[in-house]
Amino acid sequence: MNRRERRAAGKSSKIERSKTERSRTEQSRTEQRRADQDSQAAPTVAALYETGIAHLRAGRHLDAQTCCQQALAIDAGHADTLHLMGLLSLQAGQYDHAVEWLSRAIRQTPNTQTRKTDYLSALGITLKQMGRLDDARNVFDKAVQLKPDDAELRKHAGGVLVALNRPADALLSFQHALQLDPRHWEAAYQSGVLLHQFERFEEALVQFNLCDELRPDHAATLQTRARVLRGLKRYESCVADARRAHALDPADPVTCNNIGDALLWLGRHEEGLQWFDKALARRPDFIEVLLNKGFALLQAHRFDEAFETYRHLLVVDPNNAKAAWQLAHLKLLTGDFEAGWAEREARWKMPDFSTEYPKFSQAKWLGQESIEGKTILVHVDEGLGDTLQFARYLPMLAARGARVVLVVQDALCPLLADVSGVSACIPFSSKTYPPFDMHCPIMSLPLAFGTTLATIPSANYLPPLPAARIQVWEQRLGPRDRLRVGLVWAGNPKQGNDCNRSVPFRTLTPLLDVDATFVSLQKDPRPDDKTRLGERTDIVDLTADLGDFVETAALICCLDLVITVCTSVAHLAGTLGRPTWVMLPYLPDWRWLLDRDNSPWYPTVRLFRQDDTRDYAGVVDRMRTELLRYRASGPGNNASVRPASR
């Protein structure tokens, strides 16, 4: 190669090297630009988390999950993202996965970080959903320890305590939430629900009033407040709230039932029936409504329809003890004793019936087995009047060769201890019994003896009363120069039908202008009655000295007539054979039957029934007219033979 050629080759090589260097520089710049672009486009963990939250709120759960996966690929311990994965699993119903994600978030977070309580709260909610209630409670307890001033945590803790059937503790938790946030709607609502369950109606009303203020026209609030108002016996207000709830949710049969129920308490039975029919049109086999409809039909004296309703209910729910019990009472009321006594045994399947009746290991005697030579324990199972009415069967047990041990209410023990055939009388409060072979509830004795209207035993079973006690009352009442009339106008206010059987004292005041000595036999008068009684000079009140039923019986023996509502005194006076007038509501208790003014249980009892106006004023007017006639015949001329004294 000559010099010229060597120069040309060198020059060409230099050009190639320059091109290569320029290409490499350009490639390097391109790669740098791409790297810069990639660096700018790569999302951070925080950005991925925020995007995931936005997707969750928009309901795009799959997109949210993708963001979480990308974030965790960058930082596997990012607590917020782990929490978000837990929330996504919770909403998908994947509870085990939710627990795992949330637990990881909690482990990544020190107690000093406020976000930890959010993670604990989500874990507690998940555990509650899984039914792991004790674990959920522990989690919320820890969250509350970390953040004691958080009302929402207290609310959640209360919800778990409700699920654990610890309502008193739950109420404290909800009330604590309200102390922290007095306008926390859910805490107020749940507090109201629990206060209603505890029958603390006034306090419950305060909470539901707050709920109504915070969230007006909320159907559930109005419906529950209506039930509170029912508990307060503010039935008009109850109807008003229930109607508002119905307007907001016309398809809800529960609201229709609540309206009908309140109308029953207002005595508007036909209107109530219309609402029960509306409820049944929406839910034909609604058991509570069928029970209420049956009761409304009874109140309206539509007995054939009531029979039909209860029988239909028992087809729908053959094990419904309350329906069977009501049907039994209807049969007894209409005189079908044979079926009524047997079907009344359904009461033992009612959870809230005679909860204090002992669970004896010995067999229950209902009349089938021989009791000769056996010891039978007869135990009270209902009220004072029931015990007095059915204690007449005790001598009959002894006549069959049984040794009879009687357990009755403490107040009745002194009166019944010496009844013929009773070997031992034990007060109910004792809870200690001698050995026995069989037991029988006292209200089951008519069944055991196959009682019919024609075979009702005599009421004359009490032994003679102490003569000294009768003499003391005779002396305290003074000369027998006028008719002596005992008065009882109210029974136990806790009895379910008391609003229909009891009357205010003022209802009886038209009787007091009759020329007679009126004697109050009313124990524990209600405040208004006590005030009015103290203002009267035309009625003698010696009830402070009626320490037991022996004293009451002795005083009744000194009277010519007892006028009473359907309460224990009616049974006591009837058992003593004293002339007794009983005021009865339009729908009487089953034992008084229908359409008669006498009683097969007590020959000296006369019945004064309400008519369809359901007004006791008319009853009292009739009694006043009869009392004037009675007085005209002379004090004591109409009295039955007094029980012997000893």
CORWO-V300027 format. One record per residue. N is the residue number from 1. OMEGA is omega in degrees with one decimal (999 if undefined). D_CENTER is the distance of its C-alpha to the mean C-alpha in whole Angstrom. Layout:
n;omega;d_center
N;OMEGA;D_CENTER
N;OMEGA;D_CENTER
This chain:
n;omega;d_center
1;-179.8;119
2;-175.4;121
3;-179.2;120
4;-178.3;119
5;179.8;117
6;177.3;115
7;-179.6;115
8;-180.0;113
9;179.1;111
10;178.8;110
11;179.8;109
12;-180.0;107
13;179.0;105
14;179.0;104
15;-178.8;103
16;179.8;100
17;179.3;99
18;178.7;98
19;-178.7;96
20;179.7;94
21;178.4;94
22;-179.4;92
23;179.2;90
24;178.8;89
25;179.8;88
26;179.7;86
27;179.4;84
28;179.2;83
29;178.9;82
30;179.6;80
31;179.1;78
32;178.7;78
33;179.1;76
34;179.2;74
35;178.2;73
36;179.2;72
37;179.8;70
38;179.9;68
39;179.8;68
40;-175.2;66
41;-176.0;64
42;-178.3;63
43;175.6;59
44;176.7;58
45;-179.2;54
46;-179.6;53
47;178.4;54
48;178.7;53
49;-179.3;49
50;177.5;49
51;177.8;50
52;177.4;47
53;179.6;45
54;177.6;46
55;179.8;46
56;-178.3;42
57;179.6;41
58;179.0;43
59;179.8;41
60;-170.6;45
61;-179.8;43
62;177.3;46
63;178.9;49
64;179.1;47
65;178.1;47
66;177.7;51
67;-180.0;51
68;-179.8;49
69;178.4;51
70;-179.5;54
71;-178.3;53
72;174.5;52
73;178.6;56
74;-178.0;57
75;-174.8;55
76;-178.8;53
77;-178.4;51
78;-168.6;50
79;-178.9;46
80;179.9;45
81;175.6;46
82;176.8;45
83;179.8;42
84;176.1;42
85;176.6;43
86;178.6;39
87;178.6;38
88;178.5;39
89;178.4;39
90;-179.3;35
91;177.9;35
92;-178.7;37
93;179.4;34
94;-167.8;37
95;179.7;35
96;177.1;37
97;-179.9;40
98;179.3;38
99;-178.8;37
100;-179.8;41
101;-176.3;42
102;177.9;40
103;176.6;40
104;178.6;44
105;-178.9;44
106;179.9;42
107;-178.6;45
108;-168.2;47
109;176.5;46
110;-177.7;46
111;-177.1;44
112;-179.1;45
113;-176.5;45
114;-177.7;42
115;-175.8;42
116;179.7;40
117;175.3;37
118;-179.9;37
119;178.7;38
120;179.4;35
121;179.3;32
122;178.1;33
123;178.6;34
124;178.4;30
125;-180.0;29
126;-180.0;31
127;176.7;30
128;178.2;26
129;-179.3;27
130;-176.4;29
131;177.4;26
132;-166.8;28
133;178.9;25
134;176.9;27
135;178.8;30
136;178.8;28
137;179.9;27
138;179.4;30
139;-179.6;32
140;175.6;30
141;179.0;30
142;179.7;34
143;-179.9;34
144;176.9;32
145;179.9;35
146;-176.2;38
147;-172.5;36
148;-176.8;34
149;-178.0;34
150;-177.6;33
151;-177.5;29
152;177.1;29
153;178.6;29
154;178.1;26
155;179.0;24
156;178.7;25
157;176.9;25
158;178.9;21
159;177.8;20
160;179.6;22
161;174.0;20
162;-179.9;16
163;177.7;18
164;-178.5;19
165;174.3;15
166;-171.3;16
167;-178.9;14
168;177.7;16
169;178.4;19
170;-179.9;18
171;178.2;17
172;-179.8;21
173;178.3;22
174;179.7;21
175;175.6;22
176;176.6;25
177;-179.9;26
178;174.5;25
179;179.3;28
180;-179.6;30
181;-173.7;30
182;-179.0;28
183;178.3;28
184;-171.0;27
185;-173.5;24
186;177.1;22
187;177.4;22
188;-178.5;21
189;-178.8;18
190;174.6;17
191;179.0;16
192;179.4;15
193;-178.0;12
194;177.6;12
195;175.5;12
196;177.9;9
197;179.1;7
198;-178.6;9
199;172.5;8
200;-165.5;12
201;-178.8;12
202;178.6;16
203;178.2;17
204;-178.9;15
205;178.3;17
206;-178.5;20
207;-178.9;19
208;173.3;18
209;177.0;21
210;178.4;23
211;-179.0;22
212;177.3;23
213;-176.6;27
214;-176.6;27
215;-176.0;27
216;175.8;27
217;174.0;26
218;-169.5;23
219;-177.5;21
220;176.9;18
221;-178.2;18
222;-178.5;19
223;-178.8;16
224;177.0;13
225;176.6;15
226;179.3;15
227;175.6;11
228;179.5;11
229;174.6;14
230;178.2;12
231;177.3;10
232;-178.6;14
233;175.3;15
234;-167.4;17
235;178.0;17
236;177.9;21
237;176.9;20
238;179.4;17
239;-178.2;19
240;179.1;22
241;-179.1;20
242;177.2;19
243;176.4;22
244;178.2;23
245;179.4;21
246;178.8;23
247;179.8;26
248;-177.6;26
249;-173.6;24
250;-176.1;25
251;-174.8;25
252;-179.6;21
253;179.6;19
254;179.2;16
255;176.6;17
256;179.2;19
257;-179.8;16
258;177.9;14
259;179.7;18
260;-179.5;18
261;179.4;14
262;178.4;16
263;175.3;19
264;-179.5;18
265;175.6;16
266;-179.9;20
267;-178.5;22
268;-168.2;23
269;-178.7;22
270;175.7;25
271;178.5;24
272;179.2;21
273;178.7;22
274;-179.5;25
275;175.6;22
276;177.8;20
277;175.6;24
278;179.2;24
279;-178.4;21
280;174.9;22
281;-179.9;26
282;178.1;24
283;-169.6;22
284;-176.2;24
285;179.5;21
286;-170.3;18
287;-178.0;16
288;179.9;13
289;178.0;16
290;175.7;18
291;179.6;15
292;178.9;15
293;177.5;19
294;179.6;19
295;179.4;18
296;178.3;20
297;174.7;23
298;-178.9;22
299;179.9;22
300;-178.0;25
301;175.4;27
302;-167.1;28
303;179.4;27
304;179.1;29
305;177.0;27
306;175.1;24
307;-177.3;26
308;-178.4;27
309;-179.4;23
310;178.7;22
311;176.3;25
312;-179.6;25
313;-179.3;21
314;170.7;22
315;179.5;25
316;-176.1;23
317;-173.4;21
318;-177.3;22
319;-178.6;20
320;-174.9;17
321;-178.3;16
322;177.9;14
323;178.7;17
324;179.8;20
325;178.2;18
326;178.4;18
327;176.7;22
328;179.0;23
329;178.5;22
330;177.8;24
331;177.1;27
332;179.6;27
333;-178.0;27
334;170.7;30
335;179.1;31
336;-175.0;31
337;-174.6;31
338;178.8;32
339;-175.2;29
340;-179.6;27
341;-177.3;27
342;-176.0;27
343;177.9;24
344;176.4;22
345;176.1;22
346;-178.6;20
347;-177.6;17
348;177.1;18
349;178.9;17
350;-172.5;13
351;-175.1;11
352;-177.5;9
353;175.0;13
354;-178.5;15
355;-178.2;14
356;176.3;17
357;-175.0;20
358;175.2;22
359;-176.8;23
360;173.5;27
361;178.5;29
362;-177.8;31
363;173.5;31
364;179.8;29
365;177.5;32
366;172.0;31
367;-174.3;35
368;-173.9;36
369;172.9;38
370;178.0;41
371;179.4;40
372;179.9;43
373;-179.1;44
374;171.1;40
375;-179.7;38
376;178.2;35
377;177.3;32
378;-171.5;29
379;176.2;26
380;177.3;24
381;176.5;20
382;-168.9;19
383;179.9;20
384;179.8;23
385;178.1;25
386;179.7;24
387;179.6;26
388;-178.0;29
389;-171.2;29
390;172.9;29
391;178.1;31
392;-179.0;34
393;-175.0;34
394;176.9;35
395;-179.7;39
396;175.5;39
397;179.2;38
398;179.6;40
399;176.5;43
400;175.2;42
401;-178.6;43
402;167.5;40
403;-170.9;40
404;171.0;36
405;-175.0;34
406;174.3;32
407;-177.0;28
408;177.4;27
409;-174.9;25
410;-176.2;27
411;-178.5;28
412;-176.2;29
413;-178.8;31
414;-178.0;35
415;-171.2;34
416;-174.8;34
417;-175.2;36
418;176.2;39
419;-177.9;38
420;177.0;41
421;-180.0;40
422;-179.0;38
423;179.7;39
424;177.1;37
425;-173.5;34
426;177.3;31
427;-177.4;29
428;-175.8;25
429;-175.7;25
430;-178.5;28
431;178.4;27
432;-173.4;30
433;173.1;32
434;177.6;36
435;177.7;37
436;-175.1;36
437;-178.2;36
438;176.1;33
439;177.3;30
440;172.4;28
441;-174.9;25
442;179.6;26
443;176.4;24
444;-178.6;26
445;176.6;30
446;176.0;30
447;-177.3;30
448;-179.0;32
449;176.0;35
450;-173.9;35
451;170.8;34
452;177.3;35
453;-176.6;36
454;-174.0;39
455;177.7;39
456;-178.6;36
457;178.8;37
458;176.3;39
459;-174.8;36
460;-176.6;39
461;-176.6;38
462;174.8;38
463;178.1;41
464;178.3;43
465;178.6;42
466;-177.6;44
467;-177.1;47
468;-179.9;47
469;178.2;43
470;-178.1;44
471;178.5;47
472;-179.3;46
473;176.4;43
474;-178.8;46
475;-179.0;48
476;179.7;46
477;176.9;45
478;-175.4;49
479;178.4;51
480;-178.1;50
481;177.7;52
482;175.1;49
483;177.8;46
484;-175.0;43
485;175.0;40
486;-176.7;36
487;170.2;33
488;-174.8;30
489;-177.6;28
490;174.8;24
491;179.5;22
492;-177.8;19
493;179.9;17
494;178.8;13
495;-169.5;14
496;-176.6;12
497;-172.8;16
498;-178.6;17
499;179.6;18
500;-176.0;20
501;-177.3;22
502;178.0;23
503;171.8;25
504;179.3;27
505;-176.8;30
506;179.2;32
507;-177.1;31
508;-174.6;33
509;175.7;36
510;178.4;39
511;-167.0;39
512;176.4;40
513;172.6;44
514;-177.3;45
515;-178.7;47
516;173.1;45
517;-178.4;44
518;-175.0;40
519;178.1;38
520;171.4;34
521;-173.2;32
522;175.4;29
523;175.2;28
524;178.5;26
525;179.6;26
526;-169.2;24
527;-178.7;26
528;178.8;28
529;-179.8;29
530;178.4;30
531;-179.2;32
532;179.7;34
533;179.7;34
534;-179.5;36
535;-175.3;38
536;174.4;39
537;-175.3;42
538;176.0;42
539;-179.0;39
540;-179.9;40
541;-179.8;37
542;-171.1;37
543;179.0;34
544;-178.2;34
545;177.2;36
546;-173.6;34
547;178.6;33
548;-175.7;32
549;174.8;32
550;178.2;36
551;179.6;36
552;179.0;34
553;179.7;36
554;178.2;39
555;179.8;39
556;179.0;38
557;179.3;41
558;-177.0;43
559;177.2;41
560;-175.3;43
561;172.7;40
562;174.8;36
563;-171.6;34
564;166.9;30
565;-177.3;27
566;179.6;25
567;-172.2;24
568;179.5;26
569;176.5;29
570;179.3;30
571;179.6;30
572;-179.7;32
573;177.9;34
574;178.4;34
575;178.0;35
576;-179.8;38
577;179.5;39
578;173.4;39
579;-172.2;39
580;176.0;36
581;-176.3;35
582;176.5;31
583;-175.3;29
584;174.5;27
585;-177.8;25
586;170.8;26
587;-176.2;24
588;170.5;24
589;-171.7;22
590;-173.2;24
591;-177.2;26
592;177.0;28
593;-175.6;29
594;166.7;31
595;175.0;34
596;-179.9;35
597;174.5;36
598;-177.3;36
599;175.8;34
600;179.3;36
601;-175.0;34
602;-176.7;35
603;-176.5;39
604;-179.0;39
605;174.2;36
606;-173.8;36
607;176.8;33
608;-171.5;33
609;168.6;31
610;169.0;30
611;-174.1;32
612;172.4;30
613;-178.4;30
614;-175.9;27
615;179.3;29
616;179.0;30
617;177.8;33
618;177.0;35
619;-178.5;33
620;177.4;35
621;178.6;38
622;179.6;39
623;179.1;38
624;178.2;40
625;179.6;43
626;179.8;43
627;176.7;42
628;177.2;46
629;-178.3;47
630;-180.0;46
631;-177.6;47
632;-179.7;51
633;176.0;51
634;180.0;51
635;174.9;49
636;-177.4;48
637;-178.5;50
638;-174.1;47
639;173.8;45
640;177.0;45
641;-178.4;47
642;174.3;45
643;178.3;44
644;176.6;47
645;179.6;46
646;999;48
